[in-house]
């Protein structure tokens, strides 16, 4: 390294952030698998008494599709995060010894930022598809939205308010970190 050049450093903070992404994606992936194990075609699934409010097969097909899309996005996001984590570990060298509890490594800051951004995008898309799948679960269990059941709306309205709000906060935080 040239004297006066400022090295680009990757630390345990980066690895902790990547571990967080991987752990959250793992929990969501577990939720997706549990959702896929459930049989939406079982006639005993619906709590709706009105035959016109029972979900059509299209809603059940969408449920499975959204779960598969969600799983794909979470897996993609986790794999990108694991690659970044491995790249940081491989970049450790003798030039950057462990200082207290910080492991330092020379990394490409732009590549790290793009990797975080791509991984975050996968997590956001996975969360959106998981939310859409949960909306279909509610329609299968409590009746379709067109029937106007207060129980259906009571389950879906908080879902479509809090999930996008949480995702908005997450995206803002990622963009803030991306610009720093």
N, C-alpha and C positions, 0 to 999 in steps of 0.2 A: 504494500500500500504506500501511496505517496504521503510524504509528510504534509500535514495540513488538510488532507482529504478526510472528509467525515464519513465513516462507515455507516451503512444501512444495517440496523440491527434488528434481529428477531429475538424475542425473549419468551420466557415462560408465560407472560401475559398473553401473547398470541396463541400459544398452545392451550392455555386455559379457555380462551374464547372459542377456539375450535372444538375443544372438548364439550363446551356448553352446547354448541350447535349439534354435535353428534349425539349427545345425551337427549336433547329435546326431540330430535328427529327419531331417535330410537323409541321414545315413548309414543309419539304419534304413529309410528309404524306398527307398534303393538296394537294401538287402537284400530288401525286399518285391518290388521289380521283378525282381530276379534269381530269386526264388522263383516268381514268376508266369510267368517265361519257361520254367521247367522243366516238362516234360510228365509228370505223374504216371501217365498211362494207358499209358505205354510199358512193355511187358512185361519189358524188360531192366533196369528200374529196381530191382527187388527183389533183394536179396542172400540172401533166405531160400530154402532148398531145399524146405521143406515147403509143399505147396500149400494146406494149411489155415491157414497163417500169413500168406498173402498178403493185403494190405489190400483191403477191399471198396470198391466205388465210393463209398459214403457217406463214407469217410475221405478219399478224394481230393476229393470235393465240399467237405467241411469245410475242407480245406487251402486251396482257392481262396477260399472265403468268409472264412476267418480272415485271409488275406493282404489281401483287399479291405477288411475292417474295420480292419485295422492301418494300411493306407495312408490310409484316411479319417481315422482318429484323428491320425496324424502330420501330415497335411496341415492339419487343423483347428488343431492345436496350433501349428504353424509360422505359420499365417495370423494367429492371435491374437497371437503374439509379434511378428510383423512390424507389426501394427497398433499395438501398444504402443510399439514402437521408433519408428515414424513419429510417433505422438502426442507422444513426448518430444522428438523433433527439431523438430516444429512448435511446441511450447510454448516453445522457446528465444526469448528476447526481449532487448532492449537492457538491461533491468533486471538481467540476470544474465550478466555477461561471462565469458569463459573465464578461469579462475584456475588458473595453472600448467597442468596437463593435464586439469583437471576442467571439463567443460561443464555449466553449471547451467541448469536450467529449472524454471519453476513448474508443478507437476503436481498432480493430484488423487491423493493417497496411497491412498485407498480404492479408486479405480478401478484404479490400478496393481496393488495387492494382489490384487484380484479377477481381473484379467487374468492375473497370474502363476499364480494358483490354477487358473483355467480351462485355461490352457496346460499346466500341469503335469498336470492331470487327463487331458487329451488324450494327453500323452506316456505316462502310466501305462497308460491303456487300450490304446494302440497297442502298448506293450510286452507286455501280457498277451495280446493277440490274436496278436502275432508269436510268443510262446512257444507258444501253442496250435497255431499253424501248424507250428512246428518239431517239436512232438510228433507231428503227423501225418506230417511228412516222415520222421521216424525210423521210424514204424510202416510206412510205405510201403517204405522202403529195407531195414530190418532185420527186419521182421515185426511183427505186431500184439502188443499187450501181453498178450493172453490166452494166447499161446503160451509165455510165460515165458522167452524168450530172454535170456540174461545180457547180450548185446550191446545189446539194446533197452533193458533196464533200466539198463545202464551209461551209456547216452547220455541217457536221460530223467531219471533221478534227479538228477544234478547240475543239469540244466536247471530242474527244478521246485524245487530248493533255492536256487540262487544267484540266479536272476532275481527271485523274490519277495523274497528278502533284500535285494538291491540296490534294488528298488522301495520296500521298507519304509524303508530308509535315505534314499532320495530324498524320499519323502513326509514323513518326519520333518524333514528339512532344509528342505523347502518350508514346512511348518507353523511351524517355528522362525522362518524369515525372515518369514513372514506375520504373526507376532505381534510382530515388532520394528519 
